[in-house]
Amino acid sequence: MSRQVIHFYTLCWNDERMLPFFFRHYDELIDHYYIYDNGSTDSSLALLAAHPRTTAQSFVTEDDSFGVTEVRMSDTIWRHSIGRADWVVMTDLDEHLYHPDLRGYLAECSAAGVTVLDSIGYEMIAESFPPPEVRLSEHVRRGVRSLGHDKLCIFDPAAVTATNFRAGRHTALPQGRIVWPTAREIKMLHYKKLGADYLLARHQSLSQGLGSHDVTMGFGRHYLWEAGRTREDFEGHLQYARPVPGLDGDISGALDEDEIERLISRSGLVDEDYYYSHYRDVANAMVDPVRHFCLHGWQEGRRPNAWFDTEWYIAQHDCHENPLLHYLTIGEPAGAAPSPDFDPEQYRQKHGLAGHESPLAHCVSANAIR
């Protein structure tokens, strides 16, 4: 197969601090960039002009809404690559797609007939803004799983007839010859929380681009938070940030987030009825209980079932990861209890369970909501 051509489409506004990281990350992958600038007043335009494989164009916010303009443009600008590129990449400038061999992986996807790819998202966290000469995926490797960054990011422009992005491009309903891969392999690393000071400054800058319609609809509402709330949000993410699987050599054998969700789902330890009945916000949002527990629930102290005490288990084992994963892979094989009210060995003997059977899983499946 001949070398595939890959084009990149994105928007820019006063991104002088992020552009060097952006080009450093993508230059080995991208054949040509098409970057639409919304009236930058810093050195962004000069940086774009200096890059030999970049076509910079301007755009003006319409209908008093950056969000509406962004979606409208995103649904059309990529059509320029039909017949000229094998793949189109669409992310924000501070969203870095990561795969150990992304170009090779895309060639495999083409051979398999795959036409659209989405990402596994992470909100990346750093205590301070990185040195300008580093590659972010090598320097900032800690993050928090971000469901909002699980989104359409790469597609074959000849196969897609419409992208149908929604506000912020966090969701899309692509049409055409749509073939997804059997499993997601691309991580999306969102680099905005690079120190509280940078985050505050970036929010202040981006808030100036919101139109009245954006404010009414709640687009970019976090840009309007008071400084104290933004710092609190940053500190919360910093507290829960963990090494992202696959970025750090010390965790090369770690499970990625999809694998964790699949393992926990297969275990039967998340009682869907219990979770929905006790956490009405999750039920009302119609979010899958396994996914919610893995992304947010355990960090909020929620229980996956009536017999697993999340906060107690974390305290007992000084656990800094998903405690249900710890229980499945370390705790239960060692005979650890999931709560002070459940004795696994006593339950095993009472019900005559074989050595390979999980007492907790048996209990969850055999009982109604508690």
Secondary structure per residue as TSV (DSSP state, phi and psi in degrees):
chain	resnum	aa	ss	phi	psi
A	1	M	-	360.0	134.2
A	2	S	-	-69.8	161.8
A	3	R	-	-61.3	128.6
A	4	Q	-	-76.8	149.8
A	5	V	-	-100.0	131.2
A	6	I	E	-127.2	124.7
A	7	H	E	-108.4	153.3
A	8	F	E	-125.6	132.7
A	9	Y	E	-122.8	131.6
A	10	T	E	-159.3	172.2
A	11	L	E	-110.7	158.1
A	12	C	E	-139.3	141.4
A	13	W	S	-157.7	108.8
A	14	N	S	49.9	55.7
A	15	D	-	-108.3	31.3
A	16	E	T	-60.1	-30.9
A	17	R	T	-78.4	-27.7
A	18	M	T	-92.0	-27.5
A	19	L	H	-57.6	-43.1
A	20	P	H	-59.7	-39.8
A	21	F	H	-65.3	-40.4
A	22	F	H	-60.3	-52.4
A	23	F	H	-66.3	-38.6
A	24	R	H	-61.4	-37.6
A	25	H	H	-73.3	-39.6
A	26	Y	H	-101.6	-12.7
A	27	D	T	-59.4	-31.0
A	28	E	T	-73.3	-16.8
A	29	L	T	-101.9	-40.7
A	30	I	-	-92.9	134.4
A	31	D	S	-85.4	-35.0
A	32	H	E	-155.3	140.2
A	33	Y	E	-105.4	139.9
A	34	Y	E	-121.6	106.7
A	35	I	E	-117.5	127.1
A	36	Y	E	-105.2	118.2
A	37	D	E	-101.0	135.5
A	38	N	S	-101.3	42.3
A	39	G	-	85.1	43.5
A	40	S	-	-59.3	142.3
A	41	T	-	-113.4	0.5
A	42	D	S	-97.2	-150.6
A	43	S	S	-91.5	12.6
A	44	S	H	-56.8	-45.4
A	45	L	H	-63.1	-37.4
A	46	A	H	-66.5	-39.3
A	47	L	H	-65.6	-39.6
A	48	L	H	-66.1	-42.3
A	49	A	H	-65.3	-29.5
A	50	A	H	-79.8	-14.5
A	51	H	-	-86.0	125.4
A	52	P	T	-70.3	-18.6
A	53	R	T	-114.7	30.6
A	54	T	E	-121.1	131.4
A	55	T	E	-107.4	115.1
A	56	A	E	-102.2	131.5
A	57	Q	E	-131.5	158.1
A	58	S	E	-101.3	154.1
A	59	F	-	-140.8	154.6
A	60	V	-	-119.6	133.3
A	61	T	-	-59.4	132.0
A	62	E	B	-114.6	159.3
A	63	D	T	55.3	29.6
A	64	D	T	53.0	37.7
A	65	S	B	-151.5	113.7
A	66	F	H	-65.1	-40.3
A	67	G	H	-60.6	-44.0
A	68	V	H	-66.1	-42.7
A	69	T	H	-63.8	-41.9
A	70	E	H	-60.6	-46.4
A	71	V	H	-65.3	-43.5
A	72	R	H	-59.8	-44.5
A	73	M	H	-67.5	-42.5
A	74	S	H	-62.9	-28.3
A	75	D	T	-79.4	-7.3
A	76	T	T	-127.5	-35.2
A	77	I	G	-62.5	-30.3
A	78	W	G	-68.6	-17.0
A	79	R	G	-61.6	-21.5
A	80	H	G	-59.6	-21.3
A	81	S	G	-94.2	-1.7
A	82	I	T	-63.1	124.7
A	83	G	T	81.5	-2.8
A	84	R	T	-119.6	-17.9
A	85	A	-	-141.1	148.9
A	86	D	S	-81.2	-32.0
A	87	W	E	-138.7	149.1
A	88	V	E	-118.5	132.8
A	89	V	E	-106.9	133.3
A	90	M	E	-134.8	109.2
A	91	T	-	-144.1	175.6
A	92	D	-	-80.0	165.3
A	93	L	T	-62.7	-27.4
A	94	D	T	-98.7	15.7
A	95	E	E	-112.0	112.1
A	96	H	E	-104.6	119.2
A	97	L	E	-79.3	135.1
A	98	Y	E	-128.2	132.0
A	99	H	-	-155.1	141.3
A	100	P	T	-59.1	-25.4
A	101	D	T	-147.6	75.6
A	102	L	H	-66.5	-40.9
A	103	R	H	-63.7	-43.5
A	104	G	H	-64.0	-39.3
A	105	Y	H	-64.4	-39.8
A	106	L	H	-65.8	-36.1
A	107	A	H	-63.1	-39.8
A	108	E	H	-64.2	-40.3
A	109	C	H	-62.9	-42.8
A	110	S	H	-60.0	-44.6
A	111	A	H	-63.6	-29.0
A	112	A	H	-88.8	-2.1
A	113	G	T	86.1	7.1
A	114	V	-	-70.6	137.9
A	115	T	-	-122.4	-17.4
A	116	V	E	-139.0	141.8
A	117	L	E	-133.3	140.6
A	118	D	E	-118.3	173.5
A	119	S	-	-116.2	164.7
A	120	I	E	-103.4	113.0
A	121	G	E	-92.4	145.5
A	122	Y	E	-137.2	137.1
A	123	E	E	-90.1	109.3
A	124	M	E	-82.8	145.2
A	125	I	E	-130.2	134.1
A	126	A	E	-138.6	145.9
A	127	E	S	-70.3	-27.8
A	128	S	S	-146.7	164.5
A	129	F	-	-67.4	135.0
A	130	P	-	-69.6	159.6
A	131	P	-	-60.1	146.4
A	132	P	T	-67.5	-19.0
A	133	E	T	-93.0	-0.7
A	134	V	S	-87.3	165.2
A	135	R	-	-95.8	122.4
A	136	L	H	-60.3	-38.3
A	137	S	H	-66.7	-16.8
A	138	E	H	-97.6	-26.0
A	139	H	H	-96.4	-37.7
A	140	V	-	-114.7	102.1
A	141	R	-	-116.0	3.3
A	142	R	E	-104.3	142.3
A	143	G	E	-162.7	178.9
A	144	V	E	-123.9	134.7
A	145	R	E	-55.1	133.6
A	146	S	-	-129.3	103.9
A	147	L	G	-62.6	-29.7
A	148	G	G	-66.2	-13.8
A	149	H	G	-106.7	13.0
A	150	D	-	-84.7	91.7
A	151	K	-	-149.3	161.6
A	152	L	E	-56.1	125.1
A	153	C	E	-132.8	-24.8
A	154	I	E	-140.1	138.0
A	155	F	E	-155.3	161.1
A	156	D	-	-85.2	112.4
A	157	P	T	-65.5	-22.3
A	158	A	T	-78.6	-21.3
A	159	A	T	-94.3	-25.4
A	160	V	E	-94.5	128.7
A	161	T	E	-97.3	-24.0
A	162	A	E	-157.0	140.9
A	163	T	-	-94.4	-35.2
A	164	N	-	53.5	53.6
A	165	F	B	-68.7	152.9
A	166	R	-	-107.8	178.7
A	167	A	G	-51.5	131.4
A	168	G	G	76.9	-0.4
A	169	R	G	58.8	24.2
A	170	H	S	-78.2	-20.8
A	171	T	-	-136.0	156.3
A	172	A	B	-153.3	155.3
A	173	L	-	-127.4	74.7
A	174	P	-	-63.7	145.8
A	175	Q	E	-123.8	158.9
A	176	G	E	121.9	-145.4
A	177	R	S	-88.1	83.3
A	178	I	-	-97.3	115.6
A	179	V	-	-132.2	113.5
A	180	W	-	-89.1	155.9
A	181	P	-	-69.9	160.2
A	182	T	S	-69.3	-26.2
A	183	A	S	-146.7	147.8
A	184	R	-	-80.8	136.2
A	185	E	-	-125.4	-8.3
A	186	I	-	-98.7	128.3
A	187	K	E	-95.8	141.3
A	188	M	E	-108.3	116.5
A	189	L	E	-102.9	109.8
A	190	H	E	-93.1	115.1
A	191	Y	E	-106.7	79.9
A	192	K	E	-120.8	-32.7
A	193	K	E	-86.1	62.3
A	194	L	E	-100.7	65.3
A	195	G	S	94.6	143.0
A	196	A	H	-63.0	-37.3
A	197	D	H	-65.8	-43.7
A	198	Y	H	-63.9	-42.5
A	199	L	H	-61.0	-45.0
A	200	L	H	-62.0	-44.4
A	201	A	H	-65.3	-39.3
A	202	R	H	-68.3	-41.9
A	203	H	H	-61.9	-42.3
A	204	Q	H	-61.5	-41.5
A	205	S	H	-66.9	-46.3
A	206	L	H	-69.1	-29.6
A	207	S	H	-62.3	-27.9
A	208	Q	T	-69.4	-19.4
A	209	G	T	-90.8	-2.8
A	210	L	-	-77.8	134.7
A	211	G	-	-92.1	174.3
A	212	S	H	-62.6	-34.7
A	213	H	H	-67.0	-37.6
A	214	D	H	-59.1	-46.7
A	215	V	H	-63.3	-44.0
A	216	T	H	-61.7	-40.4
A	217	M	H	-85.6	-8.2
A	218	G	T	82.8	12.4
A	219	F	T	-68.4	129.3
A	220	G	T	64.4	28.4
A	221	R	G	-62.7	-27.2
A	222	H	G	-68.2	-19.2
A	223	Y	G	-67.4	-20.3
A	224	L	G	-97.8	2.2
A	225	W	S	-61.0	151.5
A	226	E	-	-67.1	155.4
A	227	A	H	-56.6	-38.7
A	228	G	H	-63.1	-39.9
A	229	R	H	-68.9	-39.3
A	230	T	H	-63.1	-43.0
A	231	R	H	-64.7	-39.3
A	232	E	H	-63.5	-42.1
A	233	D	H	-62.2	-43.1
A	234	F	H	-63.0	-45.9
A	235	E	H	-63.6	-35.2
A	236	G	H	-65.1	-42.9
A	237	H	H	-66.0	-38.9
A	238	L	H	-62.2	-38.4
A	239	Q	H	-63.9	-38.6
A	240	Y	H	-97.0	-0.5
A	241	A	-	-63.9	136.7
A	242	R	E	-133.5	158.1
A	243	P	E	-56.4	132.0
A	244	V	-	-77.5	126.2
A	245	P	T	-54.5	131.0
A	246	G	T	95.4	-12.9
A	247	L	T	-95.5	-29.6
A	248	D	S	-110.1	126.4
A	249	G	G	-57.7	-25.7
A	250	D	G	-71.6	-15.4
A	251	I	G	-124.8	32.5
A	252	S	T	-60.9	-24.8
A	253	G	T	-92.8	4.2
A	254	A	-	-71.8	151.4
A	255	L	-	-73.3	144.3
A	256	D	-	-85.9	174.3
A	257	E	H	-64.6	-37.9
A	258	D	H	-62.9	-41.0
A	259	E	H	-66.1	-38.0
A	260	I	H	-62.4	-46.8
A	261	E	H	-61.4	-42.2
A	262	R	H	-64.9	-41.5
A	263	L	H	-63.0	-46.0
A	264	I	H	-68.8	-37.4
A	265	S	H	-62.2	-44.0
A	266	R	H	-67.5	-25.4
A	267	S	H	-68.0	-25.8
A	268	G	T	76.4	12.8
A	269	L	-	-89.0	-7.4
A	270	V	S	-99.2	111.7
A	271	D	-	-86.6	103.9
A	272	E	H	-59.3	-44.5
A	273	D	H	-63.6	-43.1
A	274	Y	H	-62.2	-46.0
A	275	Y	H	-62.8	-46.0
A	276	Y	H	-67.1	-38.4
A	277	S	H	-71.9	-29.8
A	278	H	H	-92.1	-23.1
A	279	Y	-	-125.8	84.0
A	280	R	H	-64.2	-27.7
A	281	D	H	-62.8	-36.4
A	282	V	H	-70.6	-42.7
A	283	A	H	-63.0	-43.6
A	284	N	H	-65.0	-33.1
A	285	A	H	-83.5	-6.7
A	286	M	T	55.1	41.8
A	287	V	-	-91.4	138.9
A	288	D	-	-59.5	126.6
A	289	P	H	-58.2	-40.2
A	290	V	H	-61.7	-47.3
A	291	R	H	-63.7	-43.0
A	292	H	H	-63.2	-44.5
A	293	F	I	-61.9	-42.2
A	294	C	I	-69.0	-35.8
A	295	L	I	-84.6	-42.5
A	296	H	I	-132.3	-38.2
A	297	G	I	-56.4	-47.0
A	298	W	G	-66.1	-33.0
A	299	Q	G	-71.5	-21.5
A	300	E	G	-95.6	4.2
A	301	G	T	79.4	14.3
A	302	R	-	-76.7	150.7
A	303	R	-	-93.4	136.6
A	304	P	S	-78.2	-20.5
A	305	N	S	-156.9	178.3
A	306	A	T	-71.6	-17.4
A	307	W	T	-110.5	-0.5
A	308	F	-	-109.1	110.8
A	309	D	-	-92.5	98.8
A	310	T	H	-57.1	-51.2
A	311	E	H	-65.7	-39.9
A	312	W	H	-64.4	-44.6
A	313	Y	H	-64.1	-42.7
A	314	I	H	-60.5	-43.4
A	315	A	H	-67.1	-39.5
A	316	Q	H	-64.9	-34.7
A	317	H	H	-112.9	8.8
A	318	D	T	46.3	49.3
A	319	C	-	-85.1	128.4
A	320	H	-	-113.5	17.8
A	321	E	S	-132.9	-178.6
A	322	N	-	-52.9	114.1
A	323	P	H	-66.7	-26.9
A	324	L	H	-71.2	-34.9
A	325	L	H	-65.0	-43.4
A	326	H	H	-59.3	-43.0
A	327	Y	I	-63.3	-43.5
A	328	L	I	-66.0	-40.9
A	329	T	I	-95.9	-24.6
A	330	I	I	-126.3	-52.8
A	331	G	I	-64.3	-56.9
A	332	E	G	-62.8	-43.3
A	333	P	G	-59.2	-26.4
A	334	A	G	-91.9	2.1
A	335	G	T	86.4	13.6
A	336	A	-	-68.9	149.3
A	337	A	-	-87.5	144.6
A	338	P	S	-80.8	-15.1
A	339	S	B	-163.9	166.3
A	340	P	T	-70.3	-10.4
A	341	D	T	-103.3	7.1
A	342	F	B	-133.9	119.5
A	343	D	-	-105.0	105.8
A	344	P	H	-58.8	-42.2
A	345	E	H	-70.1	-40.0
A	346	Q	H	-62.8	-41.2
A	347	Y	H	-65.4	-40.8
A	348	R	H	-59.8	-45.3
A	349	Q	H	-67.9	-40.0
A	350	K	H	-63.2	-36.4
A	351	H	H	-104.7	4.5
A	352	G	T	61.8	42.0
A	353	L	-	-79.4	144.6
A	354	A	-	-70.8	164.8
A	355	G	T	-61.9	-29.9
A	356	H	T	-85.8	-8.3
A	357	E	S	-85.1	141.0
A	358	S	-	-86.0	118.6
A	359	P	H	-59.0	-40.7
A	360	L	H	-67.8	-43.5
A	361	A	H	-62.5	-39.4
A	362	H	H	-62.9	-43.1
A	363	C	H	-64.7	-43.6
A	364	V	H	-63.4	-42.3
A	365	S	H	-73.9	-24.4
A	366	A	H	-91.0	-8.6
A	367	N	S	-120.0	154.7
A	368	A	-	-80.7	-178.0
A	369	I	-	-57.9	136.2
A	370	R	-	-114.3	360.0
